[in-house]
Amino acid sequence: MRLNTTIQLFDYWNKLRGSEIAPLRSQVEPGDVRQILSSLFMLETTAAGRITFRLAGTRICDLFGHDLGGSCLSDLWAHGHEDIEKTAIGVMEHGIPALLNATGYSTAGHRAAFEIILLPLRSNEGDCDKLIGAIAPAAVASWLQVVPLQFLALDRSRLLHEQLEPSAIAEQTAAADLNPATSGSGSIADTLRRIMSSLIDEPANQDAPSRHYR
């Protein structure tokens, strides 16, 4: 992580979870992260198995020129990018955060680099059934305020296992650099699922109506 927004959210999430695999959804207080709230989003799995935005900050909606509440995560990515949804599902299933580096392309041909973090949240039943995340531009670009992004393209993905405990998770994932350009035939989601499947049982997912961060 290199950007203040993603670092702040990760530190907040890590503090909330304590010794648990992830914090409870009910522990997240918007007021605690008000300085970055407009750059935050929450994802969930629908009954149809799609990953959608339950909440989306105003800055994120402005980036794409419309309200993202209820829309599919994959709709923001080039060619639908099904691996993005698989990655989000893997983060929820195994409770391991992921960091994505992406390039955003505007309808006018501009481009900008972004850092995106995905962090699991637990339900009251103990399952990780939602994600909280942030998207932040790597550099200030005035056009981002007036020209909407058309899509994102994934550049690199990795698990944030090195910041987590227990050590068994770090030991089993220490060699995994989940860069889709160099990882051979396996996608990040396939790799995540393979190396984590022996550690954590698969939880159930829940569905709920969408809202909008402000």
NORWOLIN-V298912 format. One record per pair of residues at least 12 apart in sequence whose C-alpha atoms are under 7 Angstrom apart, sorted by the first residue. I is the first residue (numbers start at 1). J is the second residue. Records with the same first field share a line. If there is no record, write none. Layout:
BEGIN
I->J, J
END
This chain:
BEGIN
3->138
5->36, 136
6->117, 134
21->95
22->95, 120, 121, 122
23->121, 122
24->121, 122, 123, 124
25->121, 122, 123
37->57
38->57, 58, 59, 60, 213, 214
39->57, 59, 60, 134, 135, 136
40->56, 57, 133, 134, 135
41->53, 55, 56, 57, 132, 133, 134
42->54, 55, 56, 131, 132, 133
43->130, 131, 132
44->129, 130, 131, 207
45->205, 206, 207
46->206, 207
47->207
50->72
51->72, 73, 85
52->70, 71, 72, 73
53->68, 69, 70, 71, 72, 73, 210
54->69, 70, 209, 210, 211
55->69, 210, 211, 212, 213
56->68, 69, 212, 213
57->212, 213, 214
58->213, 214
63->144, 148, 149
64->148, 149, 150
65->148
69->210, 211, 212
70->210
73->85
76->151, 152
77->151, 152, 153
78->151, 152, 153
83->187, 189
86->189
87->188, 189
90->189, 192, 193
91->120
92->120, 128, 129, 130, 131
93->128, 202, 203
94->196, 200
95->120, 128
96->159, 160, 161
97->118, 119, 120, 159, 160
98->117, 118, 119, 158, 159, 160
99->116, 117, 118, 157, 158, 159, 160
100->115, 116, 117, 156, 157, 158
101->114, 115, 116, 154, 155, 156, 157
102->114, 115, 152, 153, 154, 155, 156
103->152, 153, 154, 155
104->149, 151, 152, 153
105->149, 150, 151, 152
106->147, 148, 149, 150
107->148, 149, 150
112->137
113->137, 138
114->135, 136, 137, 138
115->135, 136, 137, 138
116->134, 135, 136
117->133, 134, 135
118->131, 132, 133
119->131, 132, 133
120->132
127->203, 204
128->203
129->204, 205, 206
156->179, 180
157->178, 179, 188
158->177, 178, 179
161->173
172->195
173->195
END
